[in-house]
Amino acid sequence: MKSLACLALPFLLAGCLQGSDNFPSLAPRAYEVTQARAADRPQGEALPPPPTAQLSPLSYAQRQAADTALATHERAEAAFRAALPAVRSNVGAASGGAPGTEGWVVAQQALSRLDIERSGSVSALADIDAVLAARLAQEQDGAAGNGAAALAETRQEIAAAVADQSAIIAGLAARLR
């Protein structure tokens, strides 16, 4: 029996050594402090308004994801704009020609490369959409606030560029038909 107690002792002590990170704080809550102050006030005296909740800005991970998405988009936009003159030249040379001719094939390949150049912007838009959706869910749950507007501005900038890129590609493709 004594050996059984000696074997169980390390397991019991391990429970005592557990950290206190998972336990709630015993500090007075904000409403408890307000109630205590109200009890000390004379009858009829108005209570001060409760303190406003601090709305947290974007978390480091959210800001990092937004900055990465914007940088990815800017690189893709620069590559798209750099490739655009050559594609316009190829499409101009092939427009009016029959599908399947050498010029038409070269222009189609150039359009495909241009579409690949814009893929970074499309990917950045998907990334910023995911970050924005997560942030909106946090704000709706009350866990955070005031950060979705900054993300929405970044998203709008990327979305406008993607729409412009799509319109350019569609216009060039229409000239080849």
C-alpha positions, 0 to 999 in steps of 0.5 A: 500500500505504501509503494502505491502511495509513493507511485501516485505522489508524483502524479498528484504533485504534477497537478499542483505544479500546473501553470495558472494561465488557464484560470480566470483572473480574480481581479474585480471586473469593471461592472463590480467596480462600478457597482461599488462606486454606485453604493458609495454615492448619495441617492440621486447623484448620477453615475458617470458613463461606463468607460468606452471599450478600447477597440483594437487595431489590426493584429500584427498577423492581420497587418502583415497579411494585408501588407504582403497582399498589397506588395504582391499586388504591386509587383504583379501590377508592375509586371502586368503594365510592363508586359502590356505594350508588347501584348498590344503590339502582338494583338494589333498585328494579329487583329483582323487575321484569321484564327489559327494563323501565326500572328493570331497564335502569337497574340493568344500566347501573349494574352496568356502571359499577360493573364499569368502576370495578373495572377499575383493581383488575383491571388492578393485579392483572395488573400485580402478577402480572407483577412477581411472576412476573418476581421469582420467576424472578429468585429461582429463577435465583439472581439475586435473593432476598428480595423476592417475599414483599413482592410476594406480600403486595401481590398478596394485598391486591389479589386479596382486594379484586378477589374481594370486588368480584366477589362484590358485583357477582355478588350484585347481578346475581343480584338482577336475574334 
